[in-house]
Amino acid sequence: MKKLNISHNKKYIMQEGKPFFWLGDTAWLLFHKLNEEEAYIYLKNRAEKGYNVIQAVLIYSLHKMSDINKMYVPDIDIKSIKYWEHCDNIISMAEKLGLYIGLLPSWGSLVKNGIITSENVKNYAEFLCERYKNFTNIIWILGGDIKADGFEDIYNTLGFALKNTNPERLITFHPFGRCSSSMWFNNCDWLDFNMFQSGHRRYDQYVLGKWDDSDKKETFFGEDNWKYVLNDRQKAPLKPTLDGEPSYEWILQGLHDKTQPYWTAKHIRRYAYWSVFAGACGHTYGDNSIMQFYNKENNNDFGSYGVKSSWQEALHHEGSGQMKYLAELMNSVDFTSGEPKAELIIGGQREKHERISVFAGDGFIFAYSWLGNDFEIDISDFGEIKVYWFSPSTGIYSYAGKTTGNYFKAIPPKYNDNKDIVLVLKYELKKK
């Protein structure tokens, strides 16, 4: 696999000199619950849908951890060479399909419960460094749904060991919901890019119960996941950032109350376009059934978070197939030249679901409206402009003519229940 590195402007990921748009999928329990034949079906499906990174964890839980294990996993013997060969085979399979594996050494619960400690993490780090030093499609993701407060030394030991073994391999950290890796590790040399988990809550789901440990209230932005991007991009040193866990397709809003509605494809698209147009270096999609590989036929698999579909059914959920349209749109331009440009909206930015997310760079302006409302864009500096409408739900890219002047009044076409739309404006760069 081609090597990845950070762009010169420190905002994006590159793949041997070319922009790399991270399009990830969440497959936490891939190694625990799928055999190799099943894993191939899943990986092949995702590769053909345009994904390039699969996020999975090597050790999610151990025997007798049911008190903190929120998802069913069969017992695995981590001391058995067969298990590690199973993981190796799936990682190699992904490589042959052109997929990077965003590999988590463990879930955060193993750290929180004293199974991985400051005393033994060095041994685990040495094991991982030796076993995976020659794999070319691994991106390390430390953490695993955890706040690092009090555990910084564990993750620093692990991060520095992995970076010293393979300096060219990228490393990030997957935090607890409503947090970013930048809260603990932005200044660490081993952290190449930031990852945040915007989570699964609505605006009104500020506190869900006594179990809620969201004590850092300033990081709760509800559905406004784009705010995490802007926060991370204001920190020094500047590093790329992305949403590594937004609301999943067909997961309960708020996760735990089965009386609540589900997040569906239209919501999933909003999270993706909002964060990417705010300057994220890519986006990770997730599906409730896929991330836990729920198996209806297994009576032991109780399923979590109101899961309905088997993972085999969920492979074909519409949102999973719509993410590639965003990647194709971004790759149609030099997105590494882009910046969020809310100042181009005449009349100012709108709040919450009425937000018009604007991203502009060399020769292009993208403006996303989730509700499909009318808006006006300042085009006074760009000369003659070609106008297109782009549908995030269908991938249809539709030419609408040319325009010039000081502003363009965008009146999105209304043609189905999927109201979200991207206004695409393209113009010739002025010669210097």
Beta strands, then each sheet from edge to edge (+ up, - down):
strand 1: 4-6
strand 2: 13-15
strand 3: 18-20
strand 4: 22-26
strand 5: 53-57
strand 6: 100-104
strand 7: 138-146
strand 8: 171-175
strand 9: 179-180
strand 10: 194-197
strand 11: 241-243
strand 12: 282-285
strand 13: 339-340
strand 14: 356-361
strand 15: 364-369
strand 16: 375-378
strand 17: 385-390
strand 18: 397-403
strand 19: 407-410
strand 20: 421-427
sheet 1: 1+ 2- 3+
sheet 2: 8+ 7+ 6+ 5+ 4+ 12+
sheet 3: 9+ 10- 11-
sheet 4: 13+ 14- 15+ 20- 17+ 18-
sheet 5: 16+ 19-
end
